[in-house]
Amino acid sequence: MRGGRTLETVLTFLAYLVFGVLAGIVGTVAHRARIDVLGVQIWFGWAVGLLAVLALAIGLRLYLGDRLPGYGFAIGVCLAVLVFTLGGAGQSVMIPAAANGLGAGEAWTFGSAIAAFVPVIWPRLARRAPRDE
């Protein structure tokens, strides 16, 4: 019985790791989305990606109650972002650094890790029973 529970735990972790990798890939591809309004470029992709990762991480924590799937999801997001920051063929990167040091790439790189891990490490707040007086 115990062996089955361990296998289930490992498979759950791996499933949410893959889910995190997929979320990281989608967010990385979308983080550079922008629109042109009156000649000004407004970058919105990184904000939408961060909100999506944050919403998924919060949803996993609230729905499942267990931290392990959340850790798998967060590690998967970070692994995907890490892979896309490395130079590929021809030294091309999906998440380029900004010239002034703070841009959409940096916001996505650091923000995705924060958005994925904060809901997992947030302490569980105990609910207090109402007191009868």
C-alpha positions in Angstrom: 0.0 0.0 0.0 2.8 2.4 0.9 4.6 1.7 -2.4 1.5 2.7 -4.4 1.2 6.0 -2.5 4.9 6.8 -3.2 4.5 6.0 -6.9 1.4 8.2 -7.0 3.3 11.0 -5.3 6.2 10.8 -7.8 3.9 10.6 -10.8 1.8 13.6 -9.6 5.0 15.6 -9.1 6.2 14.7 -12.6 2.8 15.5 -14.2 2.8 19.0 -12.6 6.4 19.4 -13.6 5.5 18.8 -17.2 2.5 21.2 -16.8 4.9 23.8 -15.4 7.2 23.4 -18.4 4.3 23.9 -20.8 3.2 27.0 -18.9 6.7 28.3 -19.0 7.0 27.7 -22.7 3.7 29.4 -23.5 4.6 32.4 -21.3 8.1 32.7 -22.8 6.8 32.8 -26.3 4.0 35.3 -25.3 6.1 37.5 -23.0 7.2 39.8 -25.9 3.7 40.5 -27.2 3.1 44.2 -27.6 0.6 46.6 -29.3 1.3 50.0 -30.9 -1.0 52.8 -29.6 -0.4 56.2 -31.1 3.1 55.4 -32.0 4.0 54.1 -28.5 4.7 50.4 -28.0 2.9 48.9 -25.0 4.4 45.6 -23.8 1.6 43.5 -22.3 2.7 39.9 -22.9 4.9 39.6 -19.8 2.2 40.9 -17.6 -0.4 38.5 -19.0 2.1 35.7 -18.7 2.9 36.5 -15.1 -0.8 36.7 -14.2 -1.4 33.4 -15.8 1.4 31.7 -14.0 0.3 33.3 -10.7 -3.3 32.3 -11.2 -2.3 28.7 -12.0 0.0 28.5 -9.0 -2.6 29.9 -6.6 -5.2 27.6 -8.1 -3.0 24.5 -7.6 -2.4 25.5 -4.0 -6.0 26.2 -3.1 -7.5 23.3 -5.0 -5.0 20.5 -4.1 -4.0 21.8 -0.7 -0.7 19.9 -1.1 2.6 21.8 -1.8 4.3 19.1 -3.8 2.4 19.5 -7.1 2.9 23.3 -6.7 6.6 22.7 -6.3 6.6 20.6 -9.5 4.7 23.3 -11.4 7.1 26.1 -10.2 10.2 24.1 -10.9 8.8 23.3 -14.4 8.2 27.0 -15.1 11.7 27.9 -14.0 13.3 25.1 -16.1 11.5 26.2 -19.2 12.5 29.9 -18.7 16.1 28.8 -17.9 16.3 26.8 -21.1 15.0 29.7 -23.2 17.5 32.2 -21.7 20.4 30.1 -23.0 21.8 30.6 -26.5 20.6 28.2 -29.0 21.8 27.5 -32.6 23.5 30.7 -33.8 23.5 32.0 -30.2 19.9 33.2 -30.6 17.9 33.5 -27.4 14.1 33.7 -26.8 14.5 36.0 -23.8 16.9 38.7 -24.7 18.4 41.1 -22.1 17.4 44.8 -22.4 20.1 47.4 -23.1 19.3 49.4 -20.0 19.1 46.3 -17.7 15.3 46.2 -17.1 12.9 45.1 -19.8 10.3 42.5 -20.8 12.9 39.7 -20.7 14.0 40.5 -17.1 10.4 41.0 -15.9 9.5 37.6 -17.3 12.6 35.8 -16.1 12.5 36.9 -12.5 8.7 37.5 -12.3 7.8 34.0 -13.5 9.9 32.4 -10.7 8.4 34.7 -8.1 4.8 34.2 -9.4 5.3 30.4 -9.5 7.0 29.9 -6.1 5.3 32.5 -3.8 1.9 30.7 -3.7 3.7 27.4 -2.9 5.8 28.8 0.0 3.1 31.0 1.4 2.2 29.8 4.9 -1.0 28.1 5.5 -3.3 30.4 7.4 -5.3 28.5 10.0 -9.0 29.3 10.1 -10.2 30.1 13.5 -13.6 28.9 14.7 -16.0 31.6 15.7 -16.1 32.1 19.4 -19.4 31.8 21.3 -19.7 34.4 23.9 
